[in-house]
Amino acid sequence: MSQKGKLPELQILNSNKQFHGRVLEFLNHGCSVQFYMIWFSPAIKFGKREFVAMDSLFKFNPKRCLMILSKSMDSGSGYRILKPLLDRGFKVIALTPDLPFLVKNTQVKLGLKNDD
């Protein structure tokens, strides 16, 4: 493929190889219904509005699980943001997504180059 037709490198493709195991471990703790969120911005941009949205989700769905797919939130900064929810017993986790795993056996897989 020529340089002109080459897709830009996506930072999200630098995924955590432990993704699958972390997902299964999280979902095996009584998650009958799951909610998912994708966060592309830096963790520092996760503000009061976003936190209130999560807080409201758990207010009306306290036994549910929230998985945030985000490299920036899967960090110390992200943990500090989520800690008030975790301290209240809510099931929330931020994970760096393994994009090739997520699209495995789908048409999207054809568009990704996996260097592994």
N, C-alpha and C positions, 0 to 999 in steps of 0.2 A: 504494500500500500504506500502510495506516495506521501511525502511529508504533509502536503496540503490536505490530503484525505484522512490523515491520522487523527484519531480521537485523542483529546487531551487526557493525560493521566489523572485518574481520580484518586484522591487521598483515601477515600473510603475503601478502595480495593486493598489497602494495606491492613488486612483484617487479622483479628486474633484467631489463631488456629485452634484454640480451646473453646470456640464458640458453641459448637454442638453440645459438648459436655456440660457447659455452664447453663445452656438453655434447658436441657433435660433435668439437671439438678434443681433448677428454679421451679420448673413446672411440676416436679414430683412432690412438692410441698403443699398439696391441696389446692391447686389452681383449677377450679372447675370451669371458670370463665376467664379468658385472658383479654386484656386490652394491649394494644401496641401503639407506640409513638416513635416517630423518626425525628431526630434532632441533628441537623447539619451544622449549625452555628457553634461557635466556641461556648464552653460551659458558662463563661462569665456573662453571656447574653441571655442566659436562662433567668428571667426576671420574675418579679412578683406575679405578673399576669399568668405566666406559665405554671408557677407553683400553685396559684389559686385554682387553676383548671385541674391540676392533679388532686388537690385537696378536695375539690367538689366531686371529682370522680369517686374518690374513696368514701366521701360522706354518704353518697347514695349507693355505693357498691363496696362495702367494707370487707367483704370476703373474697373479692376479686383480685387478680394479679395484673400489674402493669409492667410491661417490658419496654424499655426505651432503647432503641437501636441508635447508638451514637458513640463515636470514638471519643469525643470531647467529654461526654458525661460519664464514660467508663474511665474515670480518673479520680484522683483525690478531691479535686474541685467538685466534680459531679457527686461524689459520695457526700460531701459536706452539704450540698444542696438537698439531697434526698434524705439525709439523716433524720430530720424532724418527722418525716413520714415513717421511716423505719422504726424510730423510737416509739411511735404510736402503734406499732404492730402491723402496719400495712405491708403488703407484699409488692415491692417495687425493686426493679433492678435495671441498671444501665449496662449494656453490652456493646462492645465493638463488633459490628456485624461481619460475618464471613460471607461476603456477597456471592462468591462462587458456590458455597454450600446452599445458600438461600435459593439460588436459581438452578440448582442441579436438576437435570431431567426436565427442563423447561425450554421454551424457544429462546428465552433471553440468554441462556448459556452459550448459544451460538455466537453472540456478539461480544463475549468476554474472552480475553486471552488470559489463561491461567498459567503463570510461570513456574508452578510447582513441578 
